[in-house]
């Protein structure tokens, strides 16, 4: 079984448990669903590696570049200092 399948089974088990024991559990399952969804989504997001400041093709090592409309210089988000 994959981790996603196990998480879905766990979520369904917690929901059924909450429905069967209404006397002791008064909360919703929104927090559980949110955490499981966030965990699944976080695994699918690739980790972006940034350029070293001196090798950055966008700002050419300055840390700033001219914005797309040509009005203002903005901090470079493509490289790390």
C-alpha positions as a Markdown table, in Angstrom:
| # | Residue | x | y | z |
|---|---|---|---|---|
| 1 | Unk | 0.0 | 0.0 | 0.0 |
| 2 | Unk | 1.2 | 3.5 | -0.7 |
| 3 | Unk | 1.3 | 6.2 | 1.9 |
| 4 | Unk | -1.6 | 8.1 | 0.3 |
| 5 | Unk | -3.8 | 5.0 | 0.6 |
| 6 | Unk | -2.8 | 4.6 | 4.3 |
| 7 | Unk | -3.5 | 8.2 | 5.0 |
| 8 | Unk | -7.0 | 7.9 | 3.4 |
| 9 | Unk | -7.7 | 4.8 | 5.5 |
| 10 | Unk | -6.6 | 6.6 | 8.6 |
| 11 | Unk | -8.8 | 9.5 | 7.8 |
| 12 | Unk | -11.8 | 7.3 | 7.2 |
| 13 | Unk | -11.1 | 5.4 | 10.4 |
| 14 | Unk | -11.0 | 8.6 | 12.4 |
| 15 | Unk | -14.2 | 9.9 | 10.9 |
| 16 | Unk | -16.0 | 6.6 | 11.6 |
| 17 | Unk | -14.7 | 6.5 | 15.1 |
| 18 | Unk | -15.9 | 10.1 | 15.7 |
| 19 | Unk | -19.3 | 9.2 | 14.3 |
| 20 | Unk | -19.7 | 6.1 | 16.5 |
| 21 | Unk | -18.6 | 7.9 | 19.7 |
| 22 | Unk | -20.6 | 11.1 | 19.5 |
| 23 | Unk | -20.8 | 11.2 | 23.3 |
| 24 | Unk | -17.1 | 11.8 | 23.8 |
| 25 | Unk | -16.1 | 13.6 | 20.6 |
| 26 | Unk | -17.6 | 16.9 | 19.8 |
| 27 | Unk | -15.0 | 18.3 | 17.3 |
| 28 | Unk | -15.1 | 18.1 | 13.5 |
| 29 | Unk | -12.8 | 16.3 | 11.2 |
| 30 | Unk | -11.8 | 19.4 | 9.3 |
| 31 | Unk | -8.4 | 19.6 | 11.1 |
| 32 | Unk | -7.6 | 16.0 | 10.2 |
| 33 | Unk | -8.6 | 16.5 | 6.6 |
| 34 | Unk | -6.5 | 19.7 | 6.4 |
| 35 | Unk | -3.4 | 18.0 | 7.8 |
| 36 | Unk | -3.7 | 14.9 | 5.5 |
| 37 | Unk | -4.3 | 17.1 | 2.5 |
| 38 | Unk | -1.3 | 19.3 | 3.3 |
| 39 | Unk | 0.9 | 16.3 | 3.8 |
| 40 | Unk | -0.1 | 14.9 | 0.4 |
| 41 | Unk | 0.3 | 18.2 | -1.3 |
| 42 | Unk | 3.7 | 18.9 | 0.2 |
| 43 | Unk | 5.1 | 15.7 | -1.1 |
| 44 | Unk | 4.1 | 16.7 | -4.7 |
| 45 | Unk | 5.8 | 20.1 | -4.7 |
| 46 | Unk | 9.3 | 20.0 | -6.1 |
| 47 | Unk | 12.1 | 21.7 | -4.2 |
| 48 | Unk | 13.5 | 24.7 | -6.2 |
| 49 | Unk | 17.2 | 25.2 | -6.1 |
| 50 | Unk | 18.3 | 28.8 | -6.5 |
| 51 | Unk | 21.4 | 30.1 | -8.2 |
| 52 | Unk | 24.4 | 31.4 | -6.3 |
| 53 | Unk | 24.4 | 35.2 | -6.4 |
| 54 | Unk | 27.5 | 35.4 | -8.6 |
| 55 | Unk | 26.1 | 32.9 | -11.2 |
| 56 | Unk | 22.6 | 34.3 | -11.5 |
| 57 | Unk | 21.6 | 35.0 | -15.1 |
| 58 | Unk | 18.8 | 37.4 | -14.1 |
| 59 | Unk | 20.5 | 40.0 | -11.9 |
| 60 | Unk | 24.1 | 39.1 | -13.0 |
| 61 | Unk | 25.4 | 39.1 | -9.4 |
| 62 | Unk | 23.9 | 42.4 | -8.3 |
| 63 | Unk | 20.9 | 41.1 | -6.3 |
| 64 | Unk | 18.5 | 43.5 | -8.1 |
| 65 | Unk | 17.0 | 43.7 | -11.5 |
| 66 | Unk | 14.7 | 46.0 | -13.5 |
| 67 | Unk | 11.0 | 45.0 | -13.1 |
| 68 | Unk | 9.0 | 43.8 | -16.1 |
| 69 | Unk | 7.4 | 47.2 | -16.7 |
| 70 | Unk | 10.8 | 48.9 | -16.6 |
| 71 | Unk | 9.8 | 51.3 | -13.8 |
| 72 | Unk | 11.5 | 50.0 | -10.7 |
| 73 | Unk | 14.4 | 47.8 | -9.6 |
| 74 | Unk | 13.3 | 44.8 | -7.5 |
| 75 | Unk | 15.1 | 42.3 | -5.3 |
| 76 | Unk | 16.1 | 39.2 | -7.2 |
| 77 | Unk | 14.2 | 36.1 | -6.2 |
| 78 | Unk | 16.1 | 33.8 | -8.5 |
| 79 | Unk | 19.3 | 33.7 | -6.5 |
| 80 | Unk | 20.6 | 33.4 | -2.9 |
| 81 | Unk | 23.1 | 35.8 | -1.4 |
